[in-house]
Amino acid sequence: MKTVLVATDKPFAPVALKGIREVVENAGYSLKLLEKYTSPELFYEAVADVDAIIIRSDLVTREVLNAGKNVKIVVRAGAGYDNVDLAAATEKGVVVMNTPGQNSNAVAELALGMMVYGARGFFSGKSGTELKGKKLGIHAFGNVGKYVAAIAKGFGMEVYAFDPFVPKEVIEICGVKSVDTVEDLYKTCQYVSIHMPANEKTKKSIGTALLGLMPVDGVLVNTARKEVINEEELMQIMEQKPKFQYLSDVAPDAVDAFKEKFAGRFYATPKKMGAQTEEANINAGIAAAEQIRDFFEKGERKYQVNK
């Protein structure tokens, strides 16, 4: 009998876990849980006798994969997968998947929620501004970007997007204006919402060259990864532009400095929470379990990310 380990420092909601269990046990597998663990060593012990792993933001390192000698597949319940050592997994013949689109609406709603929060002065009681009529640029037009566009249009925002991997026609069929270069996006829009993964090309790619093109009252919204931001250069921009705001779903490394220097213009959630909704929790968890089942039963690898 195959065993599926759910290893989550931030546990799934009970209803999500119930759905995961149903999928796993209906397939004839057993389910093993490791929740709120306090050290990597507990993860190493838990993977020793399992065939598959479901994680959220948990780190699947080379050490985890070394300990899980029978592991054939790891599924990250969510879109990002930079918390998995893909090189080590590939070396060991372990398939890594994500569950794209399952938490996209949750992340998009948070992005717009932070825009409202910032526009209304962090609900301080002071007079603020409205989103209606403002220009929003979406940097990377994947699943989350599409949801952001749809919600923003409901607010009456004028939406633009740049994504070198998405055809112009695909962007424009969503009622979004496609721009030719990333510089055009930042030059055109007061609001920019980032939705790219963190990789060698994108890390620290958002800095002076792009942010310097934004207006003095520009607003940068980051529900992606902190690594894509050049923090030192962002600080320089915020010093040069006294109305510039940075709103993030992940605290920067220099979070204390941001809080001290830019009070009233900076906000970061206390813990990454883009996907922290009941619905996203359920969707991503059950999708992960179904992908493991289909991998073992049908050889399905549609969402494999380490091809």
C-alpha positions in Angstrom: 0.0 0.0 0.0 1.3 3.4 -1.0 1.5 6.1 1.7 1.0 9.8 1.2 2.5 12.2 3.7 0.9 15.6 4.3 3.8 17.7 5.8 2.5 21.2 6.7 3.9 23.6 9.2 0.7 25.6 8.5 -1.9 22.8 8.5 -4.7 22.5 6.0 -8.2 23.5 7.2 -10.1 20.5 8.6 -12.5 20.5 5.6 -9.5 20.5 3.2 -7.8 17.6 5.1 -11.1 15.7 5.0 -11.1 16.0 1.2 -7.5 15.0 0.9 -8.1 12.0 3.0 -11.1 10.9 0.9 -9.1 11.1 -2.3 -6.1 9.3 -0.9 -8.1 6.5 0.9 -10.5 6.0 -2.0 -7.4 5.3 -4.1 -6.4 2.6 -1.7 -3.5 4.5 -0.1 -2.8 5.5 3.5 -2.5 9.0 4.7 0.2 10.2 7.2 0.2 13.6 8.8 3.0 15.8 10.0 1.6 19.2 11.2 3.1 22.1 13.0 6.5 20.3 13.2 9.2 22.1 15.1 12.4 20.9 13.4 13.6 19.6 10.0 14.6 16.3 11.7 10.9 15.5 12.3 10.3 15.9 8.6 13.2 13.6 7.9 11.7 11.0 10.1 8.3 11.3 8.7 9.4 10.8 5.0 11.4 7.7 5.7 8.5 5.3 4.7 6.3 7.3 2.3 5.8 7.3 -1.4 4.4 10.8 -1.9 4.5 14.2 -0.2 2.0 17.0 -0.1 3.4 20.3 1.2 2.4 24.0 1.3 5.2 26.5 2.1 7.4 23.7 3.6 10.9 23.2 2.5 11.7 20.0 0.6 15.5 20.1 0.7 18.1 17.6 -0.5 18.2 16.3 3.1 14.4 15.6 3.0 14.7 13.8 -0.3 17.7 11.8 1.0 15.6 10.7 4.0 12.6 9.8 1.8 14.2 7.0 -0.2 10.8 5.7 -1.5 9.4 9.1 -2.5 8.3 9.3 -6.1 6.4 12.5 -6.2 6.2 15.8 -4.3 3.2 18.1 -4.8 3.3 21.7 -3.7 -0.3 22.7 -2.9 -0.1 26.1 -4.5 1.5 27.9 -7.5 5.0 28.7 -6.3 7.5 25.9 -5.9 10.8 27.6 -5.1 10.6 25.9 -1.7 11.5 22.6 -3.4 15.1 21.7 -4.4 14.2 20.8 -8.0 17.8 19.9 -8.9 18.0 17.3 -6.1 14.5 16.0 -7.0 15.5 15.6 -10.6 18.7 13.8 -9.7 16.8 11.3 -7.6 14.0 10.8 -10.2 11.4 12.5 -8.0 8.6 14.2 -9.9 7.7 17.7 -8.5 4.3 19.3 -9.3 2.4 22.4 -8.2 -1.3 23.1 -8.4 -1.6 26.2 -10.6 -4.8 28.2 -10.4 -6.2 26.7 -7.3 -5.4 29.7 -5.1 -5.4 32.4 -7.8 -8.6 34.1 -6.7 -7.5 34.2 -3.1 -4.2 35.9 -4.0 -5.9 38.3 -6.4 -8.4 39.4 -3.7 -5.6 40.1 -1.3 -3.8 42.2 -3.9 -6.8 44.4 -4.4 -7.6 44.4 -0.7 -4.1 45.8 0.0 -4.6 48.4 -2.7 -7.8 49.6 -1.0 -6.0 49.5 2.3 -3.2 51.7 1.0 -5.5 54.1 -0.9 -7.5 54.7 2.2 -4.5 55.6 4.4 -4.3 52.2 6.1 -7.8 52.9 7.5 -6.3 55.6 9.7 -9.4 57.8 9.4 -7.7 60.3 7.2 -8.9 61.2 3.7 -7.7 58.8 1.1 -8.1 58.2 -2.7 -10.2 55.8 -4.8 -9.1 53.0 -7.1 -11.6 53.9 -9.8 -10.0 55.5 -12.8 -6.5 54.6 -11.7 -4.1 52.8 -14.0 -3.1 49.3 -12.8 -0.2 47.4 -14.4 0.0 43.6 -14.0 3.6 42.3 -14.2 3.2 38.7 -15.4 -0.2 37.7 -16.7 -0.7 34.1 -15.4 -3.6 32.7 -13.4 -3.3 35.2 -10.6 -2.8 38.1 -13.0 -6.0 37.3 -14.8 -8.0 37.3 -11.6 -6.4 40.6 -10.5 -7.4 42.1 -13.9 -11.0 40.9 -13.5 -11.4 42.3 -10.0 -9.7 45.5 -10.8 -12.0 46.1 -13.7 -14.9 45.8 -11.3 -13.3 48.7 -9.3 -13.3 50.7 -12.5 -9.5 50.6 -12.9 -7.8 50.9 -16.3 -5.8 47.7 -16.5 -2.5 47.1 -18.4 -0.3 44.0 -18.5 3.1 42.8 -19.5 4.2 39.2 -19.9 6.8 38.1 -22.5 5.4 34.6 -22.4 1.7 35.4 -23.0 0.6 36.4 -26.5 -0.9 39.9 -26.9 -4.2 38.5 -28.1 -4.6 36.4 -24.9 -4.1 39.5 -22.7 -6.4 41.7 -24.8 -9.2 39.1 -24.9 -9.5 39.6 -21.2 -10.2 43.3 -21.7 -6.7 44.3 -20.7 -4.3 46.5 -22.6 -1.1 44.8 -23.5 2.1 46.8 -23.5 5.2 46.0 -25.5 7.9 46.4 -22.8 8.1 46.1 -19.0 9.4 49.7 -19.0 6.1 50.8 -20.7 4.1 49.1 -17.9 5.9 50.9 -15.1 6.0 54.2 -16.9 2.2 54.1 -17.6 0.8 52.9 -14.4 0.4 54.4 -10.9 -0.3 50.9 -9.5 1.8 47.8 -10.4 1.0 44.4 -9.1 3.7 41.7 -9.3 2.9 38.1 -10.1 6.1 36.5 -11.2 8.0 33.5 -9.8 11.4 33.9 -8.1 14.1 32.5 -10.3 17.6 33.4 -11.5 16.2 35.9 -14.0 13.7 37.6 -11.8 15.5 37.8 -8.4 16.1 41.5 -7.5 14.8 42.5 -11.0 12.4 45.1 -9.5 14.6 48.0 -8.6 15.5 51.5 -9.6 15.4 51.0 -13.4 11.7 50.1 -13.2 10.4 51.8 -10.1 12.1 55.1 -11.1 9.7 55.2 -14.1 6.6 55.2 -11.8 4.9 58.4 -10.6 5.8 60.0 -7.3 2.6 58.5 -5.8 3.2 55.1 -7.3 2.1 52.0 -5.5 4.0 48.7 -5.8 2.0 45.6 -4.7 3.8 42.3 -4.2 1.9 39.1 -3.6 4.7 37.1 -5.3 8.1 36.6 -3.6 10.3 39.0 -1.7 13.3 37.8 -3.7 12.1 39.6 -6.9 12.5 43.0 -5.1 15.9 44.8 -4.9 15.2 46.1 -1.4 18.0 48.6 -1.3 16.9 50.2 -4.5 13.3 50.2 -3.5 14.3 52.1 -0.3 16.1 54.6 -2.4 13.0 55.1 -4.6 10.8 55.5 -1.5 13.2 58.1 -0.1 13.1 60.0 -3.4 9.4 59.8 -3.8 7.7 60.8 -0.5 4.3 59.4 -1.5 5.4 56.1 -3.0 3.9 53.0 -1.3 5.0 49.4 -1.0 2.4 46.8 0.0 3.6 43.3 0.3 2.2 39.8 1.2 5.7 38.8 2.4 7.9 40.8 4.7 11.1 42.0 3.2 14.4 41.1 4.8 14.8 44.7 5.9 11.3 44.8 7.3 12.2 46.8 10.4 14.0 49.5 8.4 11.0 49.8 6.1 8.7 50.2 9.0 10.9 52.8 10.6 11.6 54.9 7.5 8.3 54.6 5.7 5.6 54.5 8.3 2.2 55.1 6.6 3.6 54.1 3.2 4.6 50.5 3.9 2.7 47.4 4.8 3.6 43.8 4.9 1.4 40.9 6.1 2.7 39.3 9.3 2.9 36.0 7.5 2.5 35.1 3.8 -1.3 34.8 3.4 -2.2 35.1 -0.2 -3.5 31.6 -0.3 -4.9 31.6 3.3 -8.6 31.2 2.6 -10.8 28.2 3.2 -11.6 27.9 -0.4 -8.0 28.1 -1.7 -7.0 25.7 1.1 -9.6 23.1 0.0 -9.0 23.6 -3.8 -5.2 23.3 -3.6 -5.1 20.4 -1.1 -7.6 18.3 -2.9 -6.0 19.0 -6.3 -2.6 17.9 -4.8 -4.1 14.6 -3.7 -5.8 14.0 -7.0 -2.6 14.7 -8.9 -0.8 12.1 -6.8 -3.5 9.6 -7.4 -3.4 10.3 -11.2 0.4 10.1 -11.3 0.4 6.6 -9.7 -2.7 5.3 -11.5 -2.3 6.9 -14.9 1.2 8.2 -15.1 -0.2 11.7 -15.4 2.5 14.4 -15.3 0.6 17.5 -16.5 1.7 19.8 -13.8 5.3 18.6 -13.4 7.7 21.5 -12.9 11.0 19.7 -13.1 10.8 18.2 -16.6 
